[in-house]
Amino acid sequence: MRKIAIALVSATALLAGPALEARTKMTPDQELAKLLAGREAGTPRSCISQHDARDIRVIDGTALVFGWGNTIWVNVPRNARDVDSDDVLFTRNYGGQFCSLDIVQTLDRSSHMFNGSISLGEFVPYRRIKAAK
């Protein structure tokens, strides 16, 4: 009986692997839309503080999303096609802010060699929409 139980568990594990891989991966546009669901855009700003940019999410070929909580900031770089989540972002900022026209260098995650740069655009705040009572 124990051998049958082990065989069933093993078979289930083997069959579950391909099923998990078969899930379709979201496109970058879908991923961004999911992040922005339930939020509305505010007035774009040229700069945001480092405090607002603590958490950075990279949406491949599309945008950088800064922050968390009630307000997130979306930045579509001028060369957005070069945005790659496999790269490490390297910034040098002065004055405690990230601003449009700042240059973010990218490093290859495995070799740690510089492999490009991204020119930031304006920062658009997206705030959660308060539910009606």
N, C-alpha and C positions, 0 to 999 in steps of 0.2 A: 504494500500500500504506500509506503514511504517513497519508493522509487517512482510510482505513478504521480504522486504529488510533486516531486522534484521535476519530473518530465513536463508536467503541466505548467509549472512556474517558468521553466526554461523556454518552453514553446511560446508562452505569453510574452515573455521578454523579447524573444526574437521577432515576433510578429508586431510588437508595439514600435520597434525602432523605425521601420519603413513608414508606418502610419504617421509618426511624428515628423519625419522628413518630408512627407507629402504635403504638409501644411504650406499654404502659399505665403510667401514673405510679402509684407506690405511694400508698396512702392514708396519712394521718398515723399511724394505728394500725399499719399494716404497717411503716412506716419506723421507728417506735419499737420494734416487736417485732424487727426486724432488728438494731437497735443492741443490744438486750438479749439476743439469742440467745447461749447459752453462758455466761450470767451468772446469779448469784442475788442476790436482794435482801437487804440487811442492815437493821439497825435505823435508822429515820429519825432525822435530827438537825435541830436548829433552825438551826444555822449551819455553814458551811464556810469555810475560809480562801480568800483570793484566789488563793493558789497552786494549790489544788484546782480553781479555776474559771477557769483560764487559757484554755481552749478552750470556747466556748459554741456549741451547735447548737440552732437553733430548729425545733421540730416544730409546724407550723401548727395552731392551735386546740387543741393538746394539751399540750405540755410544753416546758421548757427542759432541755437536757442539758449538764452541765458536766463538764469534764475529758476525759482520754484515758488510754489504757494499761490497766492492770489494774483500776482503779476509775473508774467514771463515776458522776456524781450526777444523779439525775432529780428535777426540781422541777415539780410540777403546780401552777401558780398558781391562786389562788382564782377568777380570771376567765380561765381558760385559753382560752376561745373568742376572746379578744382577742389571743392570741399569733399573730404574723404574721411570717414570714421576710422579707417585703418591707420591714419596718420596721427601723430602727436602734435598738438598745437603748442607753439612756443611764442610767448608774447613778452615784449618789453614795453611797459607803459610807465608814464611819468605823471605824477599828480593824482594818482589814485583813481583814474578813469580810463574807460575804453571809449574811443571816439571814432566816428566815421573817418575814413582815410587812414586810420592806423593800419599798419601792416602786421599780419600774423604769419610767422614762418611755420612751415610744416616739416616734421621730421619723420622719416621712415621708422615705423615701430620696431622693426627687427635690427636694422643696422645703425639707427640713431643718427643717420646722415641727413642733412638738410636736403629736401627734395622739392621745395616750392614755397610759394607765399600766397596769402589771401589778403585782399584789400577790403576792409570792412565798409559796409554801407551804413545807412541810418538805422537806428534802433526803434522798432515799433513795439509799444507796450500792448500786451493782450491781458485784459483783466477779466476775472470770472464775473459772469452775469449773476446778479443776486436773484434768487428765486422769489417769485411773487408770493405773498402770504395769503 
